[in-house]
Amino acid sequence: MSASGELSSALGGPVLEVAPRLLGAVLRHGDVAVRLTEVEAYDGADDPGSHAFRGPTPRNQVMFGPPAHLYVYFIYGMHYCCNVVTGPEGRASAVLLRAGEVVDGIETARVRRNGAADRDLARGPAMLCQALGLTIEHNGDDLATGRVRLELPDPPQPGEVGTGPRVGLRDAPERPWRFWLAEERTVSTYRPAAPRRRRTGP
């Protein structure tokens, strides 16, 4: 089986099985590589927290394609976030890459992150993309053969993985679909969604 086929097979299962499998994986772009320590699962049409909950759009179409591709989106008019597409083609699901440890290219990552502490270089989804130099131009990249590569290690042991609610969600916030490597200092801080403000004016 080709490298692309092997990675697609490994990532082609249900998103809740694939997500913890990504912990400890290395995402590499150019001379910078990040070992993933925290991820979140999003399950398409079965998940109101997912970008794909209401079906395909120009923004989320990569999620409906084959697994082992990168889904990158722009948020708050200033940040990029990246996801690994999982599951069979046509059933949109993806894993948000929330945090990691820079293991190669740390000097480049420090410059991109404006001198942030090493612990914080990729500690959060936007910071992870910034450290790796990922933008919307990398949306759809094949993670086996493209500019951005994913290297899977052996799966972590159950006792090494923590689970809890996803960060900042108003829709389906109670689902424990965030996974992280226990005792890792690069895991981000959990924050629930801010409550919606009630309108008091006209």
C-alpha positions in Angstrom: 0.0 0.0 0.0 1.3 3.5 -0.8 2.1 6.0 1.9 -1.1 8.0 1.0 -3.2 4.8 1.2 -1.7 3.8 4.5 -2.5 7.2 6.1 -6.0 7.3 4.6 -6.7 3.9 6.0 -5.4 4.9 9.5 -7.5 8.1 9.5 -10.6 6.7 7.7 -12.4 5.4 10.8 -14.9 7.1 13.1 -13.7 10.5 14.3 -13.9 9.6 18.0 -11.5 6.7 17.4 -9.2 8.7 15.2 -8.9 11.8 17.4 -7.0 10.2 20.3 -4.9 8.2 17.7 -3.5 11.6 16.6 -2.0 12.4 20.0 1.8 12.1 19.7 1.6 12.4 15.9 4.0 14.9 14.3 2.8 17.5 11.9 5.6 18.9 9.7 5.7 21.9 7.3 9.1 23.0 6.0 11.7 23.0 8.8 9.1 23.2 11.6 7.5 20.1 13.2 5.0 20.0 16.0 4.2 16.9 18.1 0.4 17.0 18.8 -0.6 17.0 22.5 -4.3 18.1 22.3 -7.1 17.6 19.7 -10.9 18.0 19.4 -13.2 15.8 17.4 -16.0 17.2 15.2 -18.6 14.8 13.7 -20.3 16.6 10.8 -24.0 16.1 10.5 -24.3 14.5 13.9 -22.6 17.4 15.7 -24.1 20.9 16.0 -20.6 22.2 16.9 -19.2 21.2 13.5 -18.7 23.5 10.5 -20.4 20.7 8.5 -23.5 20.3 10.6 -25.7 22.1 8.0 -24.1 20.5 4.9 -21.4 21.4 2.4 -20.4 25.0 1.8 -17.4 26.5 -0.1 -15.7 26.9 3.2 -16.0 23.3 4.5 -16.0 21.3 1.3 -12.6 19.7 2.1 -14.3 18.0 5.1 -16.5 16.1 2.7 -13.5 14.8 0.7 -11.2 11.9 1.4 -9.5 11.4 4.8 -5.9 12.4 5.5 -6.3 15.9 4.1 -5.8 19.2 5.9 -8.8 21.5 6.5 -7.8 25.1 7.2 -10.1 27.9 8.0 -9.9 31.6 8.9 -11.5 32.8 12.2 -12.2 36.1 13.9 -10.8 37.9 10.8 -7.2 37.2 12.1 -6.4 33.6 12.8 -6.0 30.3 11.0 -6.9 26.9 12.5 -6.2 23.5 11.0 -7.9 20.1 11.1 -7.2 16.6 9.9 -10.1 15.2 7.8 -11.2 11.7 8.9 -13.8 9.1 8.1 -15.0 7.9 4.7 -15.3 10.4 1.8 -18.7 12.1 1.7 -19.2 12.0 5.5 -17.7 15.2 6.9 -15.7 14.8 10.1 -12.5 16.3 11.2 -10.1 16.7 14.2 -9.1 20.2 15.2 -5.4 20.3 16.2 -5.5 22.3 19.4 -2.0 22.3 20.8 1.4 20.7 20.5 5.2 20.8 21.2 7.6 22.2 18.7 10.1 19.4 18.1 12.0 20.7 15.0 12.7 24.2 13.7 12.2 25.9 17.1 14.1 29.0 16.1 11.8 29.6 13.1 8.8 29.0 15.3 10.0 31.5 17.8 10.3 34.2 15.1 6.8 33.4 13.8 5.4 33.6 17.3 7.2 36.8 18.2 9.4 35.4 20.9 6.7 33.5 22.8 7.9 31.1 25.5 8.7 27.7 24.1 5.8 26.1 26.0 3.4 28.5 24.3 4.7 28.3 20.7 1.9 25.9 19.6 -0.3 26.1 22.7 -3.7 26.8 21.0 -5.0 26.1 17.5 -4.2 29.5 16.1 -0.7 29.5 17.6 -0.1 26.0 16.3 -0.9 27.2 12.7 1.3 30.3 13.2 4.3 28.3 14.5 4.0 26.0 11.5 3.4 28.8 9.0 0.0 27.4 7.9 -2.5 29.6 6.0 -5.6 29.1 3.9 -3.2 28.2 1.0 -2.6 24.8 2.7 -6.3 24.0 2.8 -6.8 20.6 1.1 -3.2 19.5 1.3 -2.7 15.7 1.2 -1.0 14.9 4.5 0.9 12.0 3.0 2.3 13.6 -0.1 1.6 17.4 0.1 3.5 20.3 1.6 2.3 19.5 5.1 3.0 16.0 6.3 1.6 13.9 9.2 3.6 11.2 10.8 1.7 8.8 13.0 3.3 7.1 16.0 2.1 4.0 17.9 -1.3 4.9 19.6 -1.0 6.3 23.1 -2.1 4.0 25.9 -5.5 4.6 27.5 -4.0 5.9 30.8 -2.0 8.5 28.9 -5.1 10.2 27.4 -7.3 12.8 29.1 -10.8 13.7 27.9 -13.1 16.6 28.5 -15.5 19.1 26.9 -14.5 21.0 23.8 -13.2 24.6 24.2 -15.5 27.6 23.7 -18.5 25.8 22.2 -22.1 26.9 22.6 -23.5 24.0 20.6 -23.1 20.6 22.2 -20.6 21.9 24.8 -21.0 19.0 27.1 -19.6 16.3 24.8 -16.2 15.1 26.1 -14.7 15.2 22.6 -11.4 17.0 23.5 -8.5 14.6 24.0 -5.0 15.4 25.4 -1.8 13.7 26.5 -1.8 13.8 30.3 0.9 15.7 32.1 1.9 17.6 28.9 2.7 21.3 29.7 1.8 22.4 26.2 -1.9 21.5 26.5 -4.1 24.6 26.4 -6.3 26.0 29.2 -9.9 24.9 29.1 -12.4 27.8 28.6 -16.2 27.4 28.2 -18.0 29.6 25.7 -18.8 33.1 26.9 -22.5 33.6 27.5 -24.4 35.4 24.9 -25.2 39.0 25.8 -28.9 40.0 25.9 -29.8 42.9 23.8 -31.0 45.9 25.8 -31.4 48.4 23.0 -33.6 48.7 20.0 
